[in-house]
């Protein structure tokens, strides 16, 4: 089975600012997104999250982004590992369910707020 980097079809976009992610069930913080694309995101968290765990999440948008305050979607944990800082975990989540409107907001984030890095 190919590793996650080989399976990734879309380039991720590193964020110029970290967006907070909340668990939709109870509005508790899960962590902060450190990169994102329309297929998934990488979460920096102090929590331990199990592979294949499913979450309904709200991604907090920047204040100046428009009338929407959150992007809501469902996501599945595809990988979890310790970060360079051992106090944190890096968790790769695949977006499993997202509305067309929310998907468009993710695309706008990529275009307007983010620093894109091209592979070399």
WOBEL-V22967 format. One record per run of one state. SS is the DSSP state (alpha for helix, beta for strand, coil for the rest). FROM is the first residue (numbers start at 0). LEN is the number of residues. If there is no record, write none. Layout:
# WOBEL-V22967
ss = (SS | SS)
from = (FROM | FROM)
len = (LEN | LEN)
This chain:
# WOBEL-V22967
ss = (coil | alpha | coil | beta | coil | beta | coil | beta | coil | beta | coil | alpha | coil | beta | coil | beta | coil | alpha | coil | beta | coil)
from = (0 | 3 | 7 | 12 | 23 | 28 | 37 | 39 | 45 | 53 | 60 | 62 | 65 | 69 | 82 | 88 | 98 | 99 | 112 | 113 | 115)
len = (3 | 4 | 5 | 11 | 5 | 9 | 2 | 6 | 8 | 7 | 2 | 3 | 4 | 13 | 6 | 10 | 1 | 13 | 1 | 2 | 5)
